[in-house]
Amino acid sequence: MQAEYGIGRESLMKKRKRKWVRLALFILCGAFFLWSFQQITLQNTIGFDEVIRNVVKGLEAELAVSFFLLFTMLGDKNGVILIMLLSIGLIWWIKRDYAAMGVIVGGVILVNELNKWLKNLTGRERPMTGPGAESLSFPSGHAMVGLFFYGLLIYFALSYTKSNTKKFLISIFGVVFIALLGSSRVYLNYHYPSDVFAGYAAGFICLIMAVLLYEWMQTKITKRKAV
C-alpha cells in the first residue's frame, strides 16, 4: 500500500513539474516571439542576424549544401505531407490513436495557415533573391511548421515508448533533426536567423497547445471507457 502511494505521489510530482516546465517555456517562447515580431514590424536591425550570417558564409562548402538541402526538403510542403501520411498510417496500424491522428493533421494545417498570416502581417523580404524568394520571410515556415510537426511526432514516439534508453535516443535524434531543419534555412540563405528562431518560438507555443489538447482528449476518452 505504501509502495503504491509512493508511486502515485511520484507520478503526481512529475506531472506538476512537467506543467511548470511547459509554462516556463511557453512564456519564454512567447516573450521572444513578441520581441522579434516588434523588431521586424518596426524595421529595426537585429544584431545577431548579421553575426550569424557572416559566420555561416565562412563555412560554405558544396558537400554541406547538399547535406542541408536534404533537411530543407524534409521541411517543405511536399516533405511534410509525405512524412505525415507515413506517420498517420503507422499510428493507425500500431496504436489506432485517432486523437493523435486528428491533432497531427488538423494542427499542421492550422499552423501552416497561421505562418502565412504572420508572414503577410510582417511583410519581411527574404535575404536572397531569385527562385525561392517569392514568399515572405518572417517567421520561417520550415522552423515553425517543422518544429510543430516533428515535435508532435517526437512527443507521440516518446508516449508510445517504455524504454528509457529508447526515449533518450529519440529525444536526442529529434532535437538534432529539428535544429538542422532550421539551420538549413540560414545556411542556404533562405532566411535570416531571427526568422528561424522566431519560427521555433511560435512553433513551440503551438506544439504545447496541441499536446494539451491531445492530453485533454485522452482524459475524456479514458473517462468514457471507465463509465
N, C-alpha and C positions, 0 to 999 in steps of 0.2 A: 504493500500500500504506500509506504514511504517512498519507494523507488518510483512508482507511478506518479506520485505527487511531485517528486523531484524532476522527472522528465517533463511533466506538464508545465512546471514553473520555468524550466529552462527554455521550452518552446515558446512560452509567453514572452520571456525576456528577449529572445531572438526576434520575435515579431515586432516588439516595441523598438528595438534597436534598428531594425530594418526601416520602420516608419520614420524614425528621426533622421536616418541617413538619406532616405528619399527626399524628405522635406528640405534638408540642408542643401542637397544637390539641386533640387527644384529651384530654391531661392537663388543659389549661386548662378545657375544657368540663366534664370530669368533676369537677374541683375546685369549679367554680362551682355545678354542679347539686347536688352533695353539700352544699355550704354552704347554698344556698337551701332544699333539702329539709329540712335540720336546723332552719333558722329557722321554717319552716312547721309542722313537727311539734311544735316547742317553743312554737308560737303566739307567736313574737316578731314585733315590728313591723319591717318592712324599710323603712328610711328613704327610699330613693329612690322607693318606690311613691307616697306622697302628694305628693312634689315633682313628679313627672312628671304625675300625675293633675290637680294644680292647674294646671299649665301647659296641659294639654290642654283643661280646662274653659274656659279663656280663649280658645280657638281654635274654639269651636263655631260652625258655620255650616251652613245647610241644604244647600248645594251640596257641602260636604265630607262630610256624612253620606251623601249619595247616592254619592259617589266611593268612600268606604270600604266601603259596603255591597256594591259590586261585588267588591271584593277578599275580603271576608268570605264571599261566596257561592262564590268560586273555591276557598276553603279548607275549605268544609264537605263533608259526606259526598257529596252529590249532585254537587257541583262536581268533587271529586277523582275520583270514579268516571267522570264524563263525559270529563274530560281524560285519564284513564288509558286508557280504551278507545280514544280517538283516537290516543294516543301508541303504544299496543301495535300498533294497526293500521298506523300509519306505520312503525314499526320493522320489522314483519314485511314490509311491502311494499318498503321500501328496502334493508334490511340482512339480513333473515332471522336476526336476532340473538336466538336463543331463550334464551340465557343472560340477556340483558338483560331480556327479557320476563318471565322467571321471577323474577328478582330484584326487578323493579318490583312485580309482583302480590303475590308472597309477602311482600316487605318491607313494603308498605303495610298488609297485613292484620296482620302481627305487630306493627308499630309502633303501629298503632291499638289493638290489644289491650293492649299494654304501657302506653299512655297511660291507658286506662281503669283498669288495675290501679293505676297510680301515683295517679290521682285518688282512687280508693277508699281507698288507703293513707293519704293525707294528709288527706282529708276537708275541704279548704278550700272555704268557700262563696264564691260569686261576689260581686263588688262591687255588682251590680244585683239587682233583684227583678222578678218578673213573667215573661212569656213569654221563654224562652231561658235562664232561670236554673235550670232543672230539674236539670241535671248539675253536677258539681263543677268547681272552677276550676283547681287546680294539678296538673300543668303544662298550659298551653294546648295543646289538641289541634290547633288551626289552626297554631300555631307549630311544634309537634313533628312532626306528620304532614306539614304543609306544607313545612317545610324538608327533611325526608327525601325526600318525593316529588318536589318541584320541583327539589331539589338533585340527585337522580338524573337527572332529565331534562336538567338543565344539563350534568352530567358526560357523559352519552351524546352530547349535542349537540356538546360540545367534542371528544369522542373521534372523532366522525364527520366533523369539520370540519378541513380542512387550512389554510385561510387564517387567518393570524394576526389580520388585521383583523376577520374574522367572529368569531373566538374572543373577541376583546376586546369586541365588541359584545354577544355572547351572555352573557359574564360580567357586564358592567355591567347589562344588562337583567335577568338572573337575580337579582342581588344586590338591585337596587331593588325588583323584584317581591316577593321574599320579605320584605324589610323592610316593605313596605306591607301585606303579608298579616298580619304580626304587629301592626303599628301600628293596623290597623283594629279589632282586638280591644280595644285600650286606648281608642281614640278613641270607639268605640261603647259603652264601659263594660261589656263582657262579661268582661274580665279585668283583674287587676292587672298592672302592668308586670313584676313578678317572675315571674308566671305565664308571660308571653311569653318573657322572657329564659331562664328555666329550660327552657321548651319548645324553644327554639332550641338550647340546650346539649345536651339529651337527643336531639333530632333529628339534630344534627350527629354525635354519637357513633354513632348508628345508621347514619347515612349512610356514615361511614368504614368501618364493619364491612361494610356491603353492598358498597361499592366493592372492598374487599379480597377479599370472596367472589367477586365478579364477575371480578376480575383473576386469581384463582386458577383459576376455571373456564375462563377464556380460555386460560391457560397449559396446562391439561390438554387442552383441545380442540386447541390448536396442536401439542402433542406427539403426540397420536393421529394427526393428519393427516400428521405427518412420518414416522411409522412405515410 
